[in-house]
Amino acid sequence: MKLEALEPGKRARIVSVDWSRVAPEDGVRLRALGLDEGARVAIAHRGVFGGRDPLAVIIGRMTVALRRGHAAAMEIELL
């Protein structure tokens, strides 16, 4: 299952990231925020515009905005 498909309120762990789908500079930023293999995440809510972009992702005590394209590169497992 991909992170972009996670329903708000459900918790998951990132099991893999296809870094080839993410621009190198974005990959550096995502890793710095802790969005990498092993991270526990949840979706707080989705954007209200056409593509439901961005996603508000909870990681630890932070909430970060994440593009759906980046979330589509992250494989997760439900907790």
N, C-alpha and C positions, 0 to 999 in steps of 0.2 A: 504494500500500500504506500502511496506517496503522501508526503506531508500536506500537499494542497488539498487532498481529499478528506483529511481529518476533520471531524465535526467539532464545532466549538464546545468546550468543556471537557472533551475527552483527552486523556493523557497518553503520550507515546514516547518511544525512545528512537532516536535516529540510528539506523543500523548501517547505512552506507550513503555516500554522496557521490554522484556522478559529476566530478569537478570539470569534466570536459564540456558540460552544458552551461557552465558559469564562467563569465569573463574573469581573467586572472586577478584583476584589481578588486572585483566583487568577492572573489574567493578569499582574498586576504582579509577583507572586512568581515565576512561571515565567520571565518575562523576566529578572528579577534573578539567577536561577540559570543563565541562559544557554540556556534551552530556547526557542529562536526559530529562524527561518529561517536555514539555513546551518550550524547546530550539528551536530557529528558525535556520534552516540550509539550505545550498545549496551545490550542488556538483560542484566543480570547474573543475575537470577532473578525468578520470579513468586511472589506470595503463595500460601499453601497453603490459604486458606479458599475457600468456595464459588465466588466469582466470580474467583478467582485475583488478587485485589487485595491490596495494591498491587504495582506493578512496581518493581523496583530498576533504575534507569536510570543508566548510566555516561555522564558528560559531562565530558570533560577528565580531571582527576585526582579528580573527585568521584563519589560514588554517591548518588543522591537517590531518595526514594520518590515515586512518581507514581501517581495514580489512573488506572484504566483509562479512565474517561470523558475525562480530559485527554489521554491518549495517543491516544484515538480521534479527537481533533481535529487531530492532527498527521500530515500526509502526508509519507512518507519515500521515499527511493530507496536501494537497497542499494549498498554500496561494494565 
